[in-house]
Each structure stands twice: as structure tokens, then as C-alpha cells.
Amino acid sequence: MTEKLIEQVTDHVYRIDAEGMNVFLIALPESLTLIDTGFPESSARIVEAVRSLGRSPEEIRDILVTHCHPDHAGGLAGLKQATGALAWMHPEDAQRVREGEAFRPYETSPGLKHQLFTAEVIEHGPTTYEPATVDKEVEPGETIPVAGGIKAVGTPGHTAGHLVFLWEGDGGVLFVGDAANNVEGLDLSPIYESVARGLEDLRALGDLEFDTACFAHGAPIVGDAAQEFRKKWGKR
């Protein structure tokens, strides 16, 4: 089945199909906020999706990037040029984006499907992209002053500077990045810089309250999403 270019997840959150992953848009009357940027070739598709809502790309004032991998940060340079938006990231991964370097050494998650995906997709994918300016560095626990306030939650298992973003609007929406995926049910991502720390991160997310979880890979969970995380991984 062909994915829709853009679809509504909650009252103000939209999922954009960036061909191979999801990016998300918080659409408020006064501004647009983009979560992640896809691969470099995703930029035009994301702009098209924004225009399909009757909005202009210049209304995107802020781009929050979960981490430095190429499917999340690769399109940042192009989208900054198209929008003039400020980019926000954790300093650990921001430095890699400024250099256009995608990966640190990583571990593959347990299980044959993760091993196959890593060998067949990640290891054959891009490891660099066009460097981009990151305007604002964000530490875990900070509230980013956009869209009424978005809390940055440190989840360094996937990458040292991976952030999950919690928006309190629409009943609470968690933008998970690659802390987990929901491709064939709620699961680990294929790779982490530390799988053990990644599991700790997921237990910590179980302490939060959010009604919706939006994943870079896989379908959103809409309704009681925090409870689904607790069922899968428990709490700290």
C-alpha cells in the first residue's frame, strides 16, 4: 500500500512520509515546528507536504533534530535553506551534524531481524551528508521554548546525543526518534551505541505521561501510548 505524503496523527501533529522514515510537523496557527528532516533527498518532499496543508515552508520557525544519523539529520541543510528555521539539537550530536558525520561505533540489537536489517540496509547506507548549522544546543531536561514548550529528554543509548521530545499539547505527544520503533509492534531499534543503555532509556520513558507516541520508523501509537511503553519495558 502506498503511504500518504502527509497524514494527521492528532489535532495538531502530522506525520510526513519521508520515504524510509517519518518526520513530524506540529502545526499551530502561529507557527510550524518540524521534528527531524529525513535524508538529504527528503527535503523537497517535506516542503511539498507542508504546502499541501495550505501552509508555506517559511512558517517552519524551528527544526528539532533527535540525533545525527543520516535519515534524521541528512536533510537539515536543505530544509534550513528552504525555511530559514532555527535548528535545535543536543551538543554531542550537533557537532557531528556540523561536520556531516553520521555514525559513531554501534551495536546491533538482539534478534535475527535486527541483524539482517543492519547488514542489508544500515551498513550499505550513507555515512556522511552535507554539514549543517545547528543554532541552538539543548541539554536533557530543558524545555525548548517553541510550540508552547517542548521538553527534551535524554536517551543516549541510541546515540550519545539522542533526544526524545515531549510536547504537552494534544494530550501529550512523545516524538521517539530512534529510541524505539513500531514497525512490527513496539520494539527496539536495530542499532544502538549501547543496547544496554537503550533499554534503560526505554524504562525511563515509562515514567513519563503521554497519550501519543510518534516513531521515525513505524506507525504512531494514538491513545494510552505511555501504558504501552510500560507494558513492554516497565518503568525505572
PASEBA-1860 file (N, C-alpha, C; in nm, 3 decimals):
! residues 236
1> MTEKLIEQ> 0.084/-0.119/0.000/0.000/0.000/0.000/0.088/0.124/0.000 ~ 0.055/0.219/-0.083/0.133/0.341/-0.092/0.107/0.429/0.029 ~ 0.212/0.478/0.091/0.197/0.567/0.205/0.148/0.703/0.160 ~ 0.067/0.766/0.243/0.024/0.903/0.215/0.143/0.996/0.237 ~ 0.149/1.103/0.158/0.255/1.201/0.176/0.249/1.262/0.315 ~ 0.128/1.294/0.361/0.111/1.353/0.494/-0.022/1.307/0.549 ~ -0.024/1.276/0.678/-0.150/1.238/0.742/-0.153/1.292/0.884 ~ -0.274/1.320/0.929/-0.293/1.377/1.062/-0.287/1.268/1.167
9> VTDHVYRI> -0.213/1.295/1.274/-0.199/1.200/1.384/-0.285/1.242/1.502 ~ -0.273/1.368/1.542/-0.356/1.427/1.647/-0.408/1.560/1.594 ~ -0.472/1.638/1.678/-0.530/1.763/1.631/-0.428/1.853/1.562 ~ -0.306/1.854/1.613/-0.206/1.948/1.561/-0.078/1.881/1.512 ~ -0.071/1.751/1.515/0.050/1.679/1.474/0.023/1.601/1.346 ~ 0.117/1.613/1.252/0.107/1.544/1.123/0.232/1.459/1.101 ~ 0.210/1.342/1.041/0.321/1.255/1.001/0.348/1.275/0.853 ~ 0.472/1.303/0.817/0.513/1.319/0.678/0.595/1.196/0.639
17> DAEGMNVF> 0.555/1.132/0.530/0.628/1.017/0.478/0.750/1.068/0.404 ~ 0.866/1.052/0.465/0.992/1.099/0.406/1.065/0.986/0.335 ~ 0.991/0.887/0.288/1.047/0.777/0.211/1.156/0.702/0.287 ~ 1.111/0.611/0.370/1.203/0.533/0.451/1.198/0.567/0.598 ~ 1.137/0.679/0.630/1.120/0.716/0.771/1.012/0.824/0.780 ~ 0.972/0.854/0.903/0.871/0.955/0.928/0.934/1.079/0.989 ~ 0.893/1.195/0.942/0.919/1.318/1.015/0.783/1.373/1.057 ~ 0.784/1.462/1.155/0.658/1.508/1.213/0.653/1.660/1.216
25> LIALPESL> 0.531/1.710/1.204/0.506/1.853/1.199/0.404/1.888/1.306 ~ 0.439/1.982/1.394/0.341/2.041/1.485/0.290/2.167/1.418 ~ 0.162/2.166/1.381/0.104/2.276/1.305/0.010/2.357/1.394 ~ 0.058/2.471/1.439/-0.022/2.564/1.515/-0.055/2.684/1.427 ~ -0.159/2.757/1.457/-0.194/2.871/1.371/-0.080/2.972/1.355 ~ -0.002/2.990/1.460/0.100/3.093/1.458/0.235/3.045/1.406 ~ 0.256/2.913/1.398/0.388/2.864/1.355/0.382/2.715/1.328 ~ 0.486/2.667/1.260/0.507/2.525/1.235/0.639/2.484/1.298
33> TLIDTGFP> 0.643/2.364/1.356/0.765/2.307/1.412/0.787/2.170/1.351 ~ 0.907/2.145/1.299/0.940/2.019/1.234/1.027/1.934/1.326 ~ 0.994/1.806/1.336/1.074/1.711/1.414/1.145/1.619/1.315 ~ 1.277/1.632/1.306/1.364/1.556/1.216/1.346/1.601/1.069 ~ 1.442/1.556/0.985/1.448/1.611/0.849/1.461/1.507/0.739 ~ 1.471/1.379/0.773/1.486/1.278/0.670/1.624/1.282/0.606 ~ 1.639/1.201/0.499/1.762/1.202/0.420/1.771/1.331/0.340 ~ 1.888/1.362/0.282/1.901/1.485/0.203/1.796/1.497/0.093
41> ESSARIVE> 1.763/1.386/0.028/1.667/1.391/-0.083/1.523/1.405/-0.035 ~ 1.501/1.405/0.097/1.365/1.419/0.152/1.317/1.563/0.156 ~ 1.406/1.658/0.143/1.371/1.798/0.168/1.255/1.846/0.081 ~ 1.262/1.818/-0.050/1.157/1.865/-0.140/1.022/1.802/-0.105 ~ 1.025/1.676/-0.066/0.903/1.605/-0.030/0.840/1.666/0.096 ~ 0.923/1.702/0.193/0.872/1.764/0.316/0.811/1.900/0.286 ~ 0.877/1.978/0.202/0.823/2.108/0.161/0.688/2.090/0.091 ~ 0.679/1.992/0.003/0.553/1.964/-0.067/0.443/1.929/0.032
49> AVRSLGRS> 0.477/1.849/0.133/0.377/1.810/0.233/0.326/1.931/0.310 ~ 0.416/2.020/0.346/0.376/2.141/0.419/0.282/2.225/0.331 ~ 0.316/2.241/0.206/0.232/2.321/0.116/0.096/2.257/0.094 ~ 0.089/2.123/0.103/-0.039/2.056/0.085/-0.138/2.090/0.196 ~ -0.089/2.139/0.309/-0.175/2.184/0.418/-0.219/2.328/0.401 ~ -0.175/2.392/0.292/-0.205/2.533/0.274/-0.113/2.624/0.354 ~ 0.000/2.571/0.397/0.099/2.648/0.474/0.224/2.663/0.389 ~ 0.307/2.758/0.424/0.431/2.780/0.349/0.549/2.729/0.430
57> PEEIRDIL> 0.656/2.682/0.363/0.772/2.632/0.437/0.835/2.738/0.527 ~ 0.821/2.864/0.490/0.878/2.971/0.572/0.811/2.983/0.708 ~ 0.693/2.920/0.724/0.627/2.919/0.854/0.694/2.823/0.952 ~ 0.781/2.734/0.901/0.859/2.647/0.992/0.967/2.732/1.056 ~ 0.949/2.764/1.182/1.044/2.850/1.253/1.152/2.770/1.325 ~ 1.119/2.645/1.357/1.212/2.564/1.437/1.212/2.422/1.386 ~ 1.333/2.362/1.383/1.351/2.222/1.347/1.422/2.155/1.464 ~ 1.355/2.057/1.524/1.413/1.982/1.635/1.464/1.849/1.579
65> VTHCHPDH> 1.592/1.823/1.597/1.655/1.703/1.540/1.689/1.607/1.653 ~ 1.635/1.485/1.645/1.655/1.390/1.754/1.799/1.344/1.765 ~ 1.869/1.327/1.647/2.007/1.278/1.653/2.073/1.288/1.517 ~ 2.196/1.242/1.509/2.284/1.271/1.395/2.278/1.173/1.280 ~ 2.200/1.068/1.288/2.200/0.969/1.180/2.143/1.027/1.051 ~ 2.181/0.973/0.935/2.153/1.041/0.808/2.005/1.051/0.774 ~ 1.922/0.960/0.824/1.779/0.968/0.795/1.707/1.067/0.885 ~ 1.778/1.124/0.981/1.719/1.222/1.073/1.777/1.362/1.052
73> AGGLAGLK> 1.905/1.369/1.024/1.974/1.498/1.010/2.022/1.526/0.869 ~ 2.014/1.429/0.780/2.069/1.447/0.646/2.005/1.559/0.567 ~ 1.876/1.583/0.590/1.806/1.688/0.516/1.810/1.824/0.583 ~ 1.885/1.836/0.694/1.880/1.962/0.769/1.932/2.080/0.688 ~ 2.043/2.064/0.619/2.100/2.177/0.544/2.000/2.228/0.441 ~ 1.938/2.136/0.366/1.842/2.178/0.264/1.718/2.241/0.323 ~ 1.670/2.188/0.433/1.548/2.244/0.493/1.574/2.378/0.561 ~ 1.691/2.396/0.618/1.724/2.529/0.672/1.725/2.633/0.560
81> QATGALAW> 1.779/2.594/0.446/1.781/2.686/0.333/1.640/2.718/0.284 ~ 1.553/2.617/0.285/1.416/2.635/0.235/1.328/2.712/0.331 ~ 1.360/2.705/0.461/1.269/2.760/0.562/1.325/2.878/0.640 ~ 1.457/2.885/0.655/1.516/2.985/0.744/1.500/2.951/0.890 ~ 1.462/2.826/0.922/1.434/2.787/1.059/1.560/2.773/1.142 ~ 1.544/2.783/1.274/1.649/2.751/1.369/1.651/2.601/1.393 ~ 1.770/2.543/1.405/1.785/2.401/1.434/1.827/2.383/1.579 ~ 1.764/2.286/1.646/1.789/2.255/1.786/1.835/2.111/1.799
89> MHPEDAQR> 1.947/2.088/1.874/2.000/1.953/1.896/2.079/1.948/2.026 ~ 2.099/1.826/2.073/2.193/1.801/2.183/2.334/1.831/2.133 ~ 2.420/1.892/2.216/2.554/1.929/2.169/2.638/1.812/2.120 ~ 2.623/1.693/2.178/2.704/1.578/2.136/2.680/1.544/1.989 ~ 2.555/1.545/1.947/2.524/1.510/1.809/2.527/1.632/1.718 ~ 2.506/1.750/1.775/2.514/1.872/1.695/2.651/1.886/1.630 ~ 2.756/1.850/1.703/2.890/1.864/1.649/2.910/1.772/1.528 ~ 2.853/1.655/1.533/2.865/1.564/1.419/2.788/1.618/1.297
97> VREGEAFR> 2.674/1.678/1.321/2.596/1.735/1.211/2.672/1.852/1.148 ~ 2.738/1.930/1.229/2.817/2.042/1.174/2.932/1.992/1.087 ~ 2.974/1.869/1.112/3.083/1.809/1.033/3.031/1.716/0.924 ~ 2.899/1.690/0.923/2.842/1.600/0.825/2.876/1.454/0.846 ~ 2.905/1.417/0.970/2.943/1.279/1.004/2.830/1.212/1.080 ~ 2.783/1.098/1.028/2.658/1.040/1.078/2.675/0.946/1.196 ~ 2.779/0.863/1.197/2.782/0.750/1.290/2.903/0.750/1.381 ~ 2.880/0.705/1.505/2.984/0.653/1.593/2.976/0.500/1.586
105> PYETSPGL> 3.070/0.431/1.647/3.056/0.285/1.655/2.925/0.246/1.724 ~ 2.863/0.139/1.676/2.734/0.099/1.731/2.726/-0.052/1.748 ~ 2.625/-0.094/1.824/2.594/-0.236/1.847/2.462/-0.268/1.779 ~ 2.448/-0.391/1.734/2.322/-0.437/1.676/2.235/-0.497/1.786 ~ 2.107/-0.463/1.783/2.014/-0.518/1.882/1.999/-0.668/1.866 ~ 1.963/-0.739/1.973/1.946/-0.885/1.963/1.834/-0.921/1.866 ~ 1.850/-1.034/1.799/1.745/-1.084/1.711/1.786/-1.083/1.565 ~ 1.741/-1.185/1.493/1.780/-1.201/1.353/1.733/-1.084/1.267
113> KHQLFTAE> 1.613/-1.033/1.290/1.563/-0.926/1.203/1.648/-0.800/1.215 ~ 1.695/-0.772/1.336/1.781/-0.656/1.355/1.917/-0.678/1.289 ~ 1.968/-0.798/1.301/2.097/-0.829/1.238/2.088/-0.817/1.086 ~ 1.979/-0.868/1.028/1.962/-0.861/0.883/1.945/-0.717/0.836 ~ 1.864/-0.641/0.909/1.842/-0.502/0.869/1.971/-0.422/0.875 ~ 2.048/-0.444/0.980/2.174/-0.373/0.993/2.269/-0.409/0.878 ~ 2.279/-0.537/0.848/2.371/-0.583/0.743/2.326/-0.540/0.605 ~ 2.195/-0.543/0.580/2.145/-0.519/0.445/2.114/-0.372/0.417
121> VIEHGPTT> 2.083/-0.296/0.519/2.039/-0.157/0.498/2.138/-0.057/0.558 ~ 2.159/-0.064/0.688/2.240/0.039/0.754/2.385/0.035/0.704 ~ 2.441/-0.084/0.694/2.582/-0.094/0.653/2.604/-0.057/0.507 ~ 2.498/-0.048/0.428/2.509/-0.008/0.288/2.457/0.133/0.265 ~ 2.418/0.199/0.370/2.363/0.334/0.359/2.469/0.441/0.369 ~ 2.429/0.568/0.355/2.524/0.679/0.364/2.579/0.696/0.504 ~ 2.704/0.738/0.512/2.766/0.766/0.642/2.800/0.914/0.658 ~ 2.781/0.992/0.553/2.805/1.137/0.559/2.690/1.208/0.488
129> YEPATVDK> 2.682/1.338/0.509/2.582/1.422/0.442/2.633/1.566/0.447 ~ 2.561/1.656/0.382/2.604/1.796/0.379/2.603/1.853/0.521 ~ 2.714/1.908/0.568/2.714/1.968/0.701/2.608/2.078/0.712 ~ 2.557/2.096/0.832/2.452/2.195/0.855/2.480/2.271/0.984 ~ 2.432/2.392/0.989/2.442/2.474/1.109/2.338/2.430/1.211 ~ 2.380/2.409/1.334/2.288/2.388/1.445/2.293/2.515/1.530 ~ 2.180/2.582/1.540/2.176/2.715/1.602/2.166/2.709/1.754 ~ 2.093/2.611/1.805/2.065/2.605/1.948/2.099/2.467/2.001
137> EVEPGETI> 2.183/2.462/2.105/2.216/2.336/2.169/2.126/2.316/2.291 ~ 2.079/2.194/2.307/1.979/2.162/2.408/2.031/2.052/2.499 ~ 2.025/2.074/2.628/2.063/1.972/2.724/1.939/1.895/2.770 ~ 1.955/1.766/2.803/1.841/1.690/2.855/1.778/1.759/2.976 ~ 1.647/1.759/2.979/1.573/1.822/3.087/1.530/1.964/3.056 ~ 1.588/2.025/2.954/1.548/2.160/2.917/1.413/2.159/2.847 ~ 1.341/2.269/2.862/1.219/2.290/2.786/1.250/2.389/2.674 ~ 1.232/2.344/2.551/1.260/2.427/2.434/1.142/2.522/2.416
145> PVAGGIKA> 1.166/2.652/2.405/1.055/2.748/2.401/0.992/2.762/2.264 ~ 0.941/2.652/2.211/0.869/2.653/2.084/0.740/2.573/2.102 ~ 0.638/2.604/2.022/0.509/2.534/2.025/0.451/2.528/2.166 ~ 0.474/2.632/2.245/0.423/2.635/2.381/0.509/2.562/2.482 ~ 0.622/2.506/2.435/0.715/2.436/2.524/0.724/2.288/2.492 ~ 0.845/2.242/2.460/0.871/2.101/2.430/0.988/2.057/2.516 ~ 0.968/1.954/2.596/1.074/1.906/2.686/1.168/1.812/2.612 ~ 1.297/1.834/2.628/1.399/1.746/2.571/1.436/1.640/2.675
153> VGTPGHTA> 1.423/1.515/2.636/1.451/1.402/2.725/1.573/1.328/2.671 ~ 1.677/1.317/2.751/1.798/1.249/2.708/1.779/1.099/2.697 ~ 1.814/1.044/2.581/1.806/0.899/2.558/1.934/0.857/2.486 ~ 2.047/0.856/2.557/2.177/0.840/2.494/2.213/0.698/2.453 ~ 2.122/0.602/2.470/2.154/0.467/2.426/2.168/0.457/2.276 ~ 2.078/0.523/2.202/2.084/0.513/2.056/2.205/0.588/2.001 ~ 2.219/0.714/2.038/2.342/0.790/2.014/2.369/0.875/2.138 ~ 2.492/0.916/2.154/2.529/0.991/2.275/2.446/1.117/2.291
161> GHLVFLWE> 2.403/1.175/2.179/2.325/1.298/2.184/2.181/1.281/2.141 ~ 2.127/1.162/2.152/1.988/1.139/2.111/1.893/1.203/2.211 ~ 1.796/1.277/2.158/1.692/1.336/2.240/1.555/1.288/2.192 ~ 1.469/1.259/2.288/1.327/1.238/2.264/1.258/1.368/2.305 ~ 1.154/1.407/2.233/1.088/1.533/2.259/0.945/1.510/2.306 ~ 0.909/1.568/2.420/0.776/1.554/2.478/0.703/1.687/2.470 ~ 0.597/1.687/2.390/0.511/1.806/2.376/0.383/1.782/2.455 ~ 0.346/1.877/2.539/0.230/1.858/2.626/0.098/1.884/2.555
169> GDGGVLFV> 0.102/1.939/2.434/-0.021/1.960/2.359/-0.087/1.830/2.318 ~ -0.215/1.838/2.281/-0.290/1.724/2.229/-0.283/1.603/2.322 ~ -0.285/1.628/2.452/-0.286/1.518/2.549/-0.150/1.459/2.579 ~ -0.046/1.516/2.520/0.090/1.468/2.540/0.135/1.382/2.423 ~ 0.233/1.433/2.349/0.285/1.363/2.232/0.435/1.344/2.250 ~ 0.481/1.220/2.244/0.623/1.187/2.255/0.678/1.159/2.115 ~ 0.778/1.237/2.075/0.846/1.215/1.948/0.969/1.130/1.979 ~ 0.962/1.003/1.944/1.052/0.900/1.996/1.185/0.896/1.922
177> GDAANNVE> 1.191/0.950/1.800/1.312/0.935/1.721/1.343/0.788/1.700 ~ 1.465/0.746/1.732/1.505/0.606/1.720/1.529/0.540/1.855 ~ 1.474/0.596/1.962/1.484/0.528/2.091/1.414/0.392/2.086 ~ 1.311/0.383/2.000/1.239/0.258/1.975/1.174/0.270/1.838 ~ 1.118/0.160/1.788/1.037/0.170/1.666/0.908/0.092/1.683 ~ 0.819/0.107/1.586/0.689/0.040/1.591/0.655/-0.017/1.453 ~ 0.754/-0.082/1.392/0.738/-0.135/1.256/0.654/-0.262/1.258 ~ 0.687/-0.355/1.342/0.611/-0.480/1.357/0.574/-0.497/1.504
185> GLDLSPIY> 0.517/-0.392/1.559/0.492/-0.387/1.701/0.603/-0.311/1.771 ~ 0.577/-0.268/1.890/0.672/-0.189/1.967/0.798/-0.271/1.993 ~ 0.914/-0.214/1.959/1.037/-0.293/1.962/1.157/-0.200/1.972 ~ 1.273/-0.259/1.998/1.399/-0.187/1.990/1.425/-0.142/1.847 ~ 1.506/-0.038/1.832/1.560/-0.004/1.702/1.670/-0.105/1.666 ~ 1.706/-0.115/1.538/1.807/-0.214/1.501/1.944/-0.191/1.562 ~ 1.982/-0.065/1.582/2.115/-0.036/1.637/2.107/0.064/1.751 ~ 2.206/0.055/1.839/2.227/0.150/1.948/2.378/0.163/1.967
193> ESVARGLE> 2.422/0.278/2.013/2.561/0.287/2.056/2.583/0.202/2.180 ~ 2.477/0.187/2.261/2.478/0.093/2.374/2.339/0.036/2.388 ~ 2.322/-0.093/2.356/2.191/-0.156/2.369/2.146/-0.155/2.515 ~ 2.238/-0.182/2.608/2.201/-0.184/2.750/2.150/-0.048/2.793 ~ 2.217/0.058/2.750/2.170/0.192/2.787/2.038/0.224/2.716 ~ 2.022/0.177/2.593/1.896/0.197/2.523/1.778/0.138/2.598 ~ 1.797/0.022/2.658/1.690/-0.039/2.738/1.662/0.043/2.864 ~ 1.766/0.098/2.925/1.745/0.187/3.039/1.664/0.308/2.998
201> DLRALGDL> 1.695/0.363/2.880/1.621/0.479/2.830/1.473/0.448/2.817 ~ 1.441/0.330/2.764/1.302/0.294/2.741/1.227/0.274/2.872 ~ 1.295/0.221/2.973/1.232/0.213/3.105/1.207/0.353/3.161 ~ 1.300/0.443/3.137/1.282/0.580/3.185/1.165/0.649/3.114 ~ 1.146/0.620/2.988/1.032/0.678/2.916/0.900/0.629/2.974 ~ 0.902/0.510/3.034/0.783/0.460/3.100/0.741/0.541/3.221 ~ 0.830/0.625/3.272/0.796/0.714/3.384/0.720/0.837/3.339 ~ 0.721/0.864/3.208/0.656/0.984/3.155/0.509/0.958/3.126
209> EFDTACFA> 0.435/1.067/3.108/0.294/1.056/3.070/0.276/1.117/2.931 ~ 0.224/1.037/2.838/0.195/1.084/2.704/0.089/0.994/2.644 ~ 0.000/1.054/2.569/-0.111/0.980/2.510/-0.075/0.923/2.373 ~ 0.016/0.991/2.303/0.053/0.953/2.166/0.204/0.940/2.157 ~ 0.251/0.839/2.086/0.394/0.822/2.057/0.413/0.821/1.907 ~ 0.503/0.906/1.859/0.532/0.918/1.717/0.673/0.867/1.690 ~ 0.684/0.767/1.604/0.810/0.698/1.578/0.864/0.736/1.440 ~ 0.996/0.747/1.430/1.058/0.769/1.300/1.034/0.651/1.208
217> HGAPIVGD> 1.025/0.532/1.266/1.005/0.410/1.188/0.888/0.334/1.247 ~ 0.779/0.326/1.172/0.661/0.256/1.217/0.546/0.350/1.246 ~ 0.431/0.290/1.275/0.308/0.366/1.293/0.305/0.433/1.431 ~ 0.244/0.550/1.440/0.223/0.611/1.571/0.131/0.524/1.658 ~ 0.147/0.537/1.788/0.051/0.482/1.883/-0.032/0.598/1.934 ~ -0.161/0.594/1.908/-0.250/0.703/1.948/-0.346/0.650/2.054 ~ -0.333/0.701/2.175/-0.415/0.658/2.287/-0.339/0.564/2.380 ~ -0.321/0.607/2.505/-0.255/0.526/2.609/-0.115/0.480/2.569
225> AAQEFRKK> -0.043/0.563/2.495/0.089/0.522/2.446/0.187/0.496/2.560 ~ 0.184/0.579/2.665/0.276/0.558/2.777/0.254/0.422/2.841 ~ 0.129/0.379/2.850/0.099/0.249/2.907/0.156/0.137/2.821 ~ 0.156/0.156/2.690/0.215/0.055/2.601/0.365/0.043/2.625 ~ 0.433/0.156/2.648/0.575/0.152/2.681/0.597/0.079/2.812 ~ 0.512/0.105/2.912/0.529/0.040/3.042/0.503/-0.110/3.033 ~ 0.406/-0.149/2.951/0.379/-0.293/2.932/0.500/-0.363/2.870 ~ 0.566/-0.294/2.777/0.677/-0.354/2.705/0.805/-0.355/2.787
233> WGKR> 0.837/-0.242/2.850/0.967/-0.228/2.913/0.964/-0.193/3.062 ~ 0.846/-0.172/3.118/0.837/-0.137/3.258/0.873/0.009/3.284 ~ 0.908/0.036/3.409/0.948/0.171/3.450/1.079/0.158/3.526 ~ 1.141/0.274/3.552/1.264/0.272/3.632/1.234/0.234/3.776
END
